[in-house]
Amino acid sequence: MDKRDVDSLIVATPSLEKFRVDLEKMVPGAYCLHGSFGIGKLMGYDADKSRLMVEFGSAEPRPMDPVFCIRKLEILQNDDMLVRFHEDPEGIRQKMKKSSIALLIEYLEKMPHRRASLGDIERTFGEIVEEKNFKRWWNVTRKLIAKEPRLSLEEKNVTHLKLCDQPVSEEEQLLQQFESGRDVQKKISIAEKFLSLLKSNPALANFGTKIVEDLAGMCSTKTKKITAAERFESCVIRDEMAKLVGMNIDAMSPKLETLVMECPNLAKVCDNLRPNYYTAFLELVTRVFPDEWEKLCFGILKNCNDRLTNDCIVYLRDNGCEDAVRTTFAKWLREKSLRMSLLQWIVKNRHAKKFEAIFSQELMSHELLRAIFWAIDNEALLWTGKSKKIPLVELLCNDRTLIRDLLASAADDVAADLAQTLLVNQGIDNLSKKSLLARFIAEFPGIQELVLVSSNAKLPQEISLKVSMVSLEAKRREYDVLIREKIPSNKKAIETAREHGDLSENSEYKMARQDQETLLARKVQLEEELRMAQVVDFGSVDTSMVSIGSVVKLRQVESGESIEYTILGAWDSDPAKNMISYRANMAQMLLGKKENDIVETVSDDNRERWKIESICAYGG
C-alpha cells in the first residue's frame, strides 16, 4: 500500500488512524511473519477489494484484509536475519557453517536491548537450520556460548541470550546463571561446572565464596522445595568448594553426616541421586554407621535402580564383602526376592571375571530362570494395557547360552515345568517364546510336544466356549477387577510385607506371595476362557431337538415324576433354577435328542430312564 491507499482505508474506517504507522509499513516487497504460515512477502495491494496480496513460500499469493494483517502479521525490517536469509539463503548458511556464534552476535546487534528470548532465537534460526534440527543445534551452540565472553545466558522465567557491552567471562556467566536460576537441579548442575573451573583456577575463589554461601542456604533443612537427594548433592558440592576457597566447613550446617543420620529411608535417597554421587553416599553411610554399614548397603542394593545396582555391588566387593554378596544373592533367590534390576545385572555380568566369585552354583541354577520368568510376568502385569518393552526379556533372548547353563543340572520334569511357565508368561511375545522354547527342546527333547501349544496348533480339546452375552460381560468385569485392583493391591501388600524384615520368618510375606500365585493362576484361566468364548443367541434355537438354549421337560418312566432343565452357556449354571451348562453330564446326554426319546441316567449305581416330553426355546 502507498500513502493514498492508507489514507483511503482510514477514511473508510477512522478507528484505524492509530495504526497508520503499521499500515504504512505494508509496502510491496516487504517481508512479514505470520504465526502459522511463517515468513511471507507482500506482493501488492488490490485497492478495489481492499486486500493485500501476500506470498508464503511457493504458494500462490493470498488476499488478506489489512485490518487482519495489523493483528496477525509482523512486518520485518530489511536487515532482519530472516529477511537476509530469504534474500540470500546460501550466504547465511555459509556464515552459520563458519561460525554460529558470529551469526548470533550479528542477530543480537539488531535486536532491542541486544537480547533475545529462546523463543525468538528458535523462530529465526529454526528457519536457517530447519526446525526439526533446532534442538540439536542449540545444544551444541549453547556450549559455545558458555565460552564466548560477549554472550551471556540469563535463565529466569524465560531464557534470554544477551550481547554484553563488555566481555563476560565464563565464571561470571555461571555465577549469573546460578544466582538467577530457580530450578534446584539446574543450580546444582551450574555449581558442578563452577567447581570444575575452580579446581583448575584457584583465582576464582571470590566467585566460589558466593556460590558456597548460596548452596549453604539451599541445603538448609528449613527449605521445603528441595528433596533429600538434592540436599545431599548440594552439601557435597558446598563442602568441596568451601575447602578450595578456604572457608570453615565445620561452621556450616547441615553437615553431611547429619543428613545421613536423620534420613528415614537411605535406599530411597540414594536411588534418587545422580550416578556420580552414588559412591560418595555409600562412603558416607560407611563412615556414619561403622557397625551397620554392610547391612545398610545391602538394604540399598535390594531395591535400587539399574545403575546404582552395579555401583553398590562394586562398592561392597571393593570393601571386602564379596563372600557376603554371594551368600546374600543365594538367600534372596531362595526367598524369591530378587528384583528386576538385580536380575538384569546378574544376566549382564555372569561372564565377567571381576565378578565370578559372586556367582555361586546355587545362584546359577534353574531357580534363577524361574525368578527371571516371575519378574517378567510381574512387570507385565503392572503395565497391562500399555506398551512397554521389558529389558530383561531382551537380555534373556540375546544370551544364547543362559537357558542351557541354568538348566544344566535340572531334571526333565523341572525343565518341562519351566517351559510351561514360559508359555503362559504375559511379558514375553509369542515369537520370543518360540525361540526360547527351542532352547529348552535342544537340552530336553522330551518336552517337544509343548511346541504345539506355543504355535497354537489344534489340540484334541475344546476350541470354543458357548456363552451368553450376560455371562461374558460378567467374566470381563471379573478380569478387569483382577487386573486393575486385586493384582496391584497384592503387589503393594508384598512390598509392604517385604519391608518387615527376614522373609524366611515373615508370615505376611508368605501369605501375600500365596495370594499372588492364586491371582496369577486365575488371571491365566480367565484369559484362556475369554479367548475361547463365543456368544450364542439362546432365543433363536432349533426346537426340533435339544440344543444349547433349550428348555427340556422330562418325565421319569417308572415313577412318573417330572422335571424341567434349561440348558444354557458354559457360565450360566444356576442349580436353584435347574439351569445347567451345556457341558454338564446331564446336558451332554440330552443334546441332540428329540421329543419322546428315552434317556438313561446313572447316579450312584442307580439307573433311571427319562422320556423327553417337550422342547422349547429359552425366553430369558
N, C-alpha and C positions, 0 to 999 in steps of 0.2 A: 504494500500500500504506500502511496505517496501522501503528501500533506493534504491534498484536496480530498482524497479518499477518507482520510482520518476525520477531516472536518465534516464531511457529509455524514459519516457514521455517527458522530457526536451530535449533529443537528437532529438526526432521527431519534437518537437515544441520549438525551442530555446527561444522564447519570454516568455516562462513560467518560465524561470530562476528566475525572480523577485518574483515569487510566491512559491519558493521552500519551505520556512518555512511553508506556509499554506498547501501545499501538503503533507509534512511530518507529519502533524498532523492527516491526514486521515488514521488512522490505524484501523484494526478490533477491535471492542469493544468500539470505541469512540462514544460519543453521539454528535448529531448535532441538529441544529434548522433551520427549513425552514419556511418562512413567511406564506405559505398556509397549508402545511402538518403538521406543528407543530414539536414536538420533534421526532427524529429518532435515529437509531443506525446503525453504519457501520458494516456490516456482513462479508465483504470480498472484494476482488478485482479480476476481471476477466481480466488477462493480455492480453489474445488473442483478446478480444473485447475492451480493454481499458475502462472498465466500473466498477465503484464502485457499490456494492450491498448494498442498504440502506433500512432498515425496518422501516416503520412508523406505529405505533400502532400494530394491529393484522394482517395487510395486508401482502401479500407475498412481499419479498424483491424486490425492483425495481432497474433496472440498470440505472445508472446516469453517464453522462460524467463528469470526474474530472474537466474539464475547467468550465462547468456549475456550479459544486459544489463550485468552488472558489468564484463565484459571488453570489450564492443563498443560500449556507449553512454556518452557523456559527458553528464552532467546539467548543464544550463546554469543560471547564475544569472539571476534575474528582470531584472537590469539589463544582462545581456549584450547586445551590439549585435545579434546575430542574433535574440534574443527580442524586442527592441524593434522590429526590422524586421518580424517576423511579426505582431506586435500592431498595428503602425501603419506599413505599407509606404510609404504615400504621404507620411507625415510625414518619415520617414527620407530618402526620395528628394528631398524638397524641401530638407532640410538639406544633402544631398550636392550638389544643384544650386547652392545658395547658397555653400557652401564645403567642398570636400573636406578641406582642411587642418583646419578646425574640427571636422569629424566624426571625423577621425583622432585628434585630440587627445582628444576625448570617449572614444573607444575605448581609447586607451592609458592614460588615467587609471584605468580599471578593470582593467587587465592587471597581473599580478605584476611587480614591479620597474619598472612603467611602460614596458615594452618588449615588442615582438612580432616574431617572425620573419616573413620574407616569406611563408612557408607559412601562418602564422596569418592574416596580412592577406588573402591570397588566399582562404582558406577563408571568411572573414567577408564581405569586400567583393565577393568573386566572386558571392555571392548578391544583393547590392544592385545591382551594375552588370551582372550576368549574366556568367557565367564566360567566355563567348566574347569579351566586350569588356574583360575584366580587364587583359590585357596592354597594350592601347592606353591605358586609363585610368591604369594605373600609370606608364607612360612620361611622360604629361602631369603627373601628380601628383608624380612624382619631381623634376621641375624646380621645382615649387612648394615642395617640402620643402627644397631647397637654399637657398631664400630665407627660410625660416621659422626664426628664431633658437631657438625652443623645441624643434625637432625635429632629431635627428641620426641619420644613417645609419651603421651600423657594418658594414663589409664584411670579415669574417674568413672562416672556413669556411662560415658561414651568415650571410646578410644579415639584420640586425636594424634595426628602427626604434625609436628611444628618445625618450621625452619627458623632456627635461632639466629639472632643478630650477632651473637658471639658464640664461638665454638663451645660445645658442651662435651666434656669427657665422658667416657663410658661409665665411670664410677658415679659421676654426677647424675647421669641419666638413670642409673639403677636406683640411686637414692631418691630421686624424684618419683620414680615409679613405685618404690617401696612406700614412701610417705603418702602418696595419693591413692594407693590401692586399698580396696575394701575387702576383697576376697582373701581369706586366710591362706588358702593353698597357693595363690599367686604370690602373696607376700613371702611365704616360706621359700618358694622357688627363686624369687629375686634375691633373698638373703643368702641362699646357697651359692648363687652366681657371684655375689659380692665377696663371700667367704673365699671362694676360689681366687679372686683377684687379690684379696688381702694377703693370702699366703705367698704370693709371688711379688707383692709390692707393699712392704710394711709402711711406706709413706702415706698410705690411705687410712691410717689409724683414726684420724678425726672423723672421717665418714663412718668408719666401723663403730665408733663410740655411739653415734646417733642411732644406728640400727640395733645395737645391743640394748640400748635403753627402750626402744620401741618393742623389741622382742620380749623384754622383761615384762612389759605391760600385757602383751599378748598371752604370755604364759600364766598370768595371774589366775588363780582358781576362782576369782570373782567374775571372770569373763565367761559368759554363758554361750557365746556364739562360736566357741572353739571346742572341738572334740578332744577326747583324751589322747588320741593318736597325734593330732595336730599340736597339742600342747607339748607332748614329748619331743616331737621333731623340732619345735621352736626352741625348747630348752637345750637340746643338743647343739644347735647352731649358736645359740646365745652363749653357751659356756665356751665353745671352741673359739668363737670370735673374741670373747672377752679376754681369753688368755693371750691372744695375738696382740690386742691393743693395750694390755697391761692393766685391765680392770680387776677388781677383787671379786672373785666368783663366790667366795664364802658369804659375802654380804647380800647375795642375790636370792630371791625367793620367787617361786618354789624351787627346791632342789630336785634334781632328777631322782635321787633315792626316795624322796618323799612321795613323788608321783607314783613310783612303783609300789611302795609300801601301802599307799591308800587306794590302789587300783582294785576294784571289786572283781574284775574279770580280765586277767592278764592275757588269756588267749584271744579274746575279742579285740583288745587294744593292739596287740602285736599283729593280728590278722589285718587290721585297718591301716597299718603303717605302710609307707612306700618301701620297696625292696631294699634300698640302700641303708635302711635303718634297722633291719631285722637283727643283724649280728650285734649291733650296739645295744639293742633292747635285751637280747639274751644274755649278753655280758653283764648288763646292769642287774638283771634278775639273779644271776650267779653271785654277784657282789653283795647284793642286799639280803639274799637268803642263802647263806653259805651251807646250811644244813639241809635245805629243802629244794635247792635249785634244780636238781636232776628230776625230781618228781614234777615240779612246775613246768619244766621244759617238755616233759612227756605229755603233760596236760595240754600245752600249747600245740604240740605236734599232732595230737589225736584229732583235733577239729579244725586244722588250719587249711589255707588255700594252697594251690599247686607250688608256687614259687617259695613260699615260706616252708613248705614240707621239706624241700631239698636243703634249704639253709639250716633248718632245725636239725635235720639228720647229720649234716656235715658238722655242725657245732657240737652235737653230742658225741660224735665219733672222735673229733679232734680233742675233746676234753676227757677222753678215757672211758667213754660209755658204750663202746662198740658191743661188748657182750650184753649189756643191758638192752640195747636196741634190738639185738637178735632175739632175746628171750621175750621182750615185750611184744614184738611183732607176732611171734608164735602165740602168745597169750591172747592178743586181740583177735587173731584168726579163730582160736577156739571159742572165744566169746561172741564171734560173729559181729565184731565192732570195727572192722577195718573200713575206713571211709573211702569215698570215691577218689579223693586227691592222693591218698596214700597208696591205693591200688594202682593208680596211674604211675606213680613214682616207681613202684616195685616192677611193673612191666617194662618201663623205660630203662631201668638201671640194672636189671637182673644179670646182664653180662658184663657190667663194669667191674674191672679188677679192684678198683679202690673201695668197692662196697661188698666184695664177695664174702667177707666174714659175717655180714649181716644176714645173708640168705641161708637160713638153716634148712635141713631136709624136711622138717615139719612144716615150715612155711611154704616151700616149693612143692606142694602136693596137690592132689585133686581137690582138697578143701579150698585152696586158693582159687581154683577155677569156679567152684561153687559160689564163693564170695564175690567174684567178678560178675557172674551172671545175676546174682542177687542185687548187687549195686546198680547194674544197668537197668534191671527191671524196676527197681525202686525209683531211679531217676526218671524213667519214662512215665511212671505213674504221676509224678509231680508236674509233668508237662503235658498231661492229657489234653488233646485238642489244640496243641501248639506245635509248631515245627521247631525242633531244636536238635542239633547234632550232639551226640554224646561222645566226647573224645575217647573214652575207654573202649567204645565199640571199634573205632578206627585203629587203636593200638592193638586190640585183640586180633583184628583181621590182618594187620600188617606184620605181626610177629608170627612167621610161618611155623615156628617150632614150639611155641608156647604150649599148645594143647598136648602135643606129643610128650613134652618134658614133664608137664604136670600130671599126666596120666600114666607115666612110666611104670609105676608100681600099683596101679589101680586094678581091681578085679573087673570082670566083664559086666557084672550087674551094676557096679558103681558107674562105669562108663555109660551104660545104657540109661541109667537114671539121669546123668548129667546131660546126655544127648536129648532126652525128653525135656529136661529143664530148658535147654537151648531153644527147642522148637516152640515152646509156649512163651518165650521171652518177648515182652512188649516193646523193648527198646532196640531190638535188632531187626533190620529189614529182612525180607524173605531171601533176597539174593545173597546177603551175607550169611544167613542161616545155612543155606545150601553149601556155601563154600566152607564154612566151619564144620558142618556135619560131615563133609567129605574127609576132613582131617581125623574125625572120630573113626570113621569107617576104615581109614588106612591103618589105624592101630588095632581096631576091633571089628573085623569083618562081620561078626555075628549080629551086629546091630543094623545091618544094611537095610532091613525092612523099614526102618524109620524114614528112609529116603522117600518112600511112598507118601508118607504124611507130609513131609516138607514140600513136596512138589504138588500137593493137592490131588494126588491120584485117587480114583474112586476105589473105596474100600467096601467090603461087604458089610455095610452098616447103613442106617437110615440117613438119607442125604437132605431131608427136609422135615420140618415140623409143621403140621396144620394147626393154625391158631386163629383165635378171634381177634379182631382189632382191639377190643377192650382189654384182653389179657396181654396183648403185645405192648400196649401203652403202659400197662402196669409194670411189665418187665423192664421197659425202658426207664420208667421212673425209679425203679429199684436200682438199676445200673447207675443212673445219674446221681442218686444219693450216695451210692457206694464210692463213686469216683470223686465227687465234689465235697463230700462231708466225712464219710467214715474213714476212708484211707488217709486223707490228710490229717484228720484228728488223731488217728492211730500213730502216724509218723511223729506228731508232736509229743504224744504220750511216750514213745520210745526215746525221743531226745531228752525229755524231762527225766525219765527213769534212768537214762544213761548217766546223767549228772549226779546221781545219788551215790556213785562210788563203785566198788568192786562188783562187776557184773555176775561173777560166779555165785555170789550170795544175794543177788538183787532180785527178789521175787517179783517186784513191779515190772522190772525189765523183761523177765522171762514171760510173764503173763501178756505183756504188750506184744512181744515177738510171736507168741502163740496166736494172739488175735490177728496179727498181721498175716500169718500163714493162712488162717481161716478166710480172711478178707480177700487175699490174693487168689486163693483157690476158687472162691465164689465169683470173683471177677472173671477168671478164665472160663468158668462154667457158663456164666451169663453171656459172655461174648460168643461162645460157641452156639448157645441156644438162639441168640438173636440173629446170628449169621444163618442159621438153618430155618428160621421162622418164615412161614408162607401163610399169608392171611387168606381165610376162606369165608365166603358168604354163606352162613348156615341157613339163611332163609330161602334159598333157591335150590334145594337139593331134590334129587330124583326120589320120589316116594314109592317107586315100584319095588325097591329093595332097600335094605338097611344100609345107610351110609353115614358119613360124618354130618351131623346136623339133623339126624332122625330122632323122633320120639317114638319109642317102641313099647307096645303094650304086650306083656307076656302072661300066659296062664299055665300054672303047673298041671301037667296031665293027670297025675294021681290024686292030688288034693283039691284041685280047682282054685287054689289060691292065685291071685293075680298081682302083678307088679308092673310098674312103668319105669323105663330108663330113658334118659336123654343123653345121646352120645354127641359130645362136643369136642373142642380142640384139646391140644396136649396140656394146656394150662388152665382148663375150665372146670376141673373137678369140684363138686360140691356134694359130698355124700349125704348131707342132711336133706337135699332136694333130689336125690337119686340122679344127679348129673355125674356122668363118668367120662373120663378121657377116652378117646378112640384107641389109645394104646393099652388100656386096661384089659385084663384077660376076658372078662365078660363081653366087652365091646368087640374084641377080636373074634370071638365065637359068633357074634351076631352079624358083623359086617358082611354084606353080600347076600344075606338070606332074604327070603320073601315071605309074604303072608301065608299062614298055615304050615310053614316049615317047622319041623321039630328040632329043638336044640338041646343037647345033653350036656349038663354041667357036673363037675366032680368037685366036692368040697369035703375034706376030712374023710375020704373013702365013702362018702355018701353021694350016690348018683341020683340026679333028678332030671326029669325031662320037661321042657317048656315049649309051649306052642305059641308062635307069633300070631297074635290076634289082629293087630293093626299097626300100620306105619304111617306117620305123618311128619310134616316138616316142623322144625323148631321155630317158634314165633318170637323168641327173645323174651 
